[in-house]
Amino acid sequence: MRIKSALRQIFFIWGLAAIAALLVVLHGNSAGSNSLVIAVETPQSQSSELASLPSAKPHPLPATLAQWHDQTNSGDYFQEVNPTRLGYLIWSQFPIKIYIQQPHPDNDADILKSWANEVLQAIQEWSIYLPLQVIEQPEVADIKIIRFSPPLRIAPNQVPRARSAETSYEFYISSNNVLSHRCSILLSPSQAGQYLQAAVRHEFGHALGIWGHSLLQSDALYFAQVRNPPPISARDVNTLKRIYEQPTQLGWTLSTIDD
């Protein structure tokens, strides 16, 4: 019975992998500031063993979130957050490794350097709540941030809409057999100044696990771009903390059963 159950689970993951090219839009907004998409890649098979998906369990809260207490009792918007098929998007290994696209000497190096500095400033705002580390190797990054225009969103019977930013994630099985995920953030080159930082602040909140939007303009994860972008709010952090208190299959080791 355990082997049959494991087979069903593996076939489910493989079935998802077969449609990895399909991007499922979960949220969007009229300002086109972001969208949320999901893609799944094929896990590496093991020669003579079957992998059984881990059960959903909560991870210990990182100290930075455990110590957070909202003195204003501002509440949260946890009800607007969407879990994935494998649970909430929770990072369990810290620091979270971040790659920011680096300047190339032959291609607008000064512009890209200024862009990277503004992106870094917005990321550092989140480092108060979760341990982050900026790295130079994109191949080992948990979150990659790239200066590139997101593709047009095309909906039936609607005019295609341009977007200024997009966050996506994918699942994979790590080399030490842990069910894992990684994220990519695309930022339009047309964004600059406070609006670029607002986009980074917003999209990075998605990448950290807030896979949903707030309905209040005073929150960084508000669903549309606003004239005066807000900083990270107590409600944003309250929501992030509640997410990290939830069970998830991500970050746990797959068990193996002999074939």
ROPALO-734424 format. One record per residue (C-alpha): residue number from 0; x, y, z. Coordinates in steps of 0.02 Angstrom, whole numbers. Layout:
! ROPALO-734424
i	u	v	w
NUM	X	Y	Z
...
! end
This chain:
! ROPALO-734424
i	u	v	w
0	0	0	0
1	143	120	41
2	224	84	-127
3	61	115	-219
4	39	278	-126
5	216	331	-168
6	188	288	-350
7	31	393	-356
8	125	539	-281
9	270	524	-402
10	154	510	-552
11	66	665	-489
12	230	764	-488
13	279	695	-658
14	108	743	-725
15	137	920	-665
16	309	920	-745
17	232	873	-912
18	140	1040	-912
19	281	1142	-840
20	271	1263	-986
21	95	1311	-934
22	99	1467	-824
23	-51	1480	-708
24	-91	1661	-665
25	-149	1674	-485
26	-161	1862	-461
27	-146	2020	-563
28	-200	2201	-558
29	-258	2340	-670
30	-95	2436	-651
31	0	2285	-716
32	130	2298	-579
33	145	2112	-552
34	77	1939	-578
35	105	1773	-494
36	145	1618	-594
37	195	1439	-560
38	303	1317	-655
39	360	1142	-606
40	514	1050	-663
41	544	863	-671
42	628	793	-516
43	781	686	-543
44	739	502	-533
45	835	382	-424
46	894	219	-502
47	812	85	-395
48	712	182	-268
49	546	271	-261
50	534	439	-175
51	387	473	-61
52	334	654	-38
53	358	717	140
54	207	757	246
55	165	939	278
56	240	1002	441
57	282	1175	509
58	464	1228	516
59	535	1316	669
60	513	1503	654
61	675	1595	611
62	729	1700	759
63	698	1863	667
64	514	1821	643
65	493	1737	813
66	550	1900	895
67	430	2007	793
68	282	2074	890
69	162	2203	821
70	134	2333	955
71	-3	2416	852
72	-113	2262	830
73	-132	2304	647
74	-194	2132	594
75	-146	2044	433
76	-212	1986	265
77	-169	1802	283
78	-338	1753	210
79	-281	1826	43
80	-127	1714	34
81	-133	1560	-78
82	-45	1398	-29
83	27	1294	-171
84	-7	1109	-199
85	141	1075	-84
86	92	1199	49
87	144	1378	85
88	302	1447	4
89	413	1443	157
90	602	1455	158
91	680	1343	290
92	866	1358	254
93	947	1524	297
94	1014	1641	243
95	908	1648	86
96	1030	1671	-59
97	990	1817	-175
98	1067	1853	-345
99	1047	2027	-420
100	1091	2045	-604
101	1265	2118	-618
102	1326	2252	-739
103	1418	2201	-896
104	1563	2313	-952
105	1499	2321	-1130
106	1315	2352	-1095
107	1258	2507	-1000
108	1364	2465	-848
109	1329	2630	-758
110	1140	2614	-781
111	1137	2435	-722
112	1248	2474	-573
113	1128	2611	-517
114	982	2492	-545
115	1065	2356	-442
116	1097	2477	-299
117	914	2528	-292
118	860	2346	-296
119	980	2307	-153
120	910	2449	-47
121	733	2378	-62
122	792	2201	-23
123	882	2258	134
124	716	2320	203
125	659	2138	211
126	821	2078	293
127	756	2138	461
128	628	1997	457
129	719	1853	370
130	907	1819	352
131	963	1862	174
132	1129	1849	84
133	1170	1929	-84
134	1281	1816	-189
135	1366	1830	-359
136	1329	1655	-425
137	1156	1645	-505
138	1162	1456	-521
139	1154	1431	-331
140	1032	1572	-292
141	865	1542	-207
142	796	1704	-280
143	859	1783	-441
144	817	1964	-486
145	836	2008	-670
146	816	2174	-763
147	701	2113	-901
148	525	2157	-956
149	396	2025	-906
150	302	1947	-1052
151	134	2020	-1101
152	-16	1949	-1012
153	-141	1890	-1141
154	-317	1855	-1082
155	-464	1800	-1193
156	-555	1947	-1275
157	-440	2074	-1192
158	-301	2187	-1253
159	-130	2118	-1201
160	-63	2212	-1049
161	116	2259	-1011
162	177	2229	-834
163	316	2312	-738
164	364	2160	-633
165	332	1975	-613
166	376	1842	-485
167	377	1656	-524
168	430	1499	-433
169	470	1319	-472
170	489	1160	-371
171	637	1043	-378
172	722	907	-277
173	891	961	-210
174	1050	857	-216
175	1022	805	-35
176	845	744	-76
177	749	892	-3
178	588	953	-83
179	636	1132	-128
180	586	1285	-226
181	669	1437	-304
182	604	1603	-368
183	638	1724	-509
184	590	1908	-513
185	582	2004	-677
186	588	2194	-666
187	550	2306	-814
188	695	2420	-866
189	570	2562	-876
190	553	2567	-686
191	666	2684	-587
192	679	2777	-423
193	545	2752	-291
194	436	2652	-412
195	576	2527	-445
196	604	2508	-259
197	417	2488	-231
198	411	2351	-363
199	559	2261	-283
200	485	2279	-109
201	320	2206	-172
202	390	2065	-279
203	517	2015	-149
204	374	1997	-25
205	298	1870	-145
206	465	1779	-161
207	480	1768	29
208	313	1679	36
209	171	1807	31
210	87	1728	-120
211	-60	1847	-122
212	-107	2030	-110
213	-168	2152	21
214	-324	2256	-7
215	-252	2408	86
216	-146	2539	-1
217	-41	2560	156
218	36	2386	132
219	185	2347	20
220	90	2198	-49
221	-60	2304	-104
222	-124	2234	-268
223	-91	2391	-373
224	43	2522	-395
225	7	2684	-300
226	69	2863	-318
227	159	2862	-150
228	226	2686	-122
229	218	2631	60
230	358	2547	158
231	341	2372	227
232	197	2381	349
233	161	2291	512
234	21	2201	419
235	146	2139	290
236	258	2068	426
237	111	1996	525
238	57	1906	367
239	233	1841	333
240	246	1775	512
241	79	1684	500
242	135	1603	337
243	294	1539	419
244	190	1461	558
245	96	1352	433
246	133	1171	383
247	215	1142	215
248	294	998	120
249	433	1112	59
250	600	1102	147
251	578	923	208
252	675	769	152
253	592	643	37
254	590	466	105
255	639	323	-9
256	562	151	-29
257	652	7	-113
258	579	-35	-284
! end
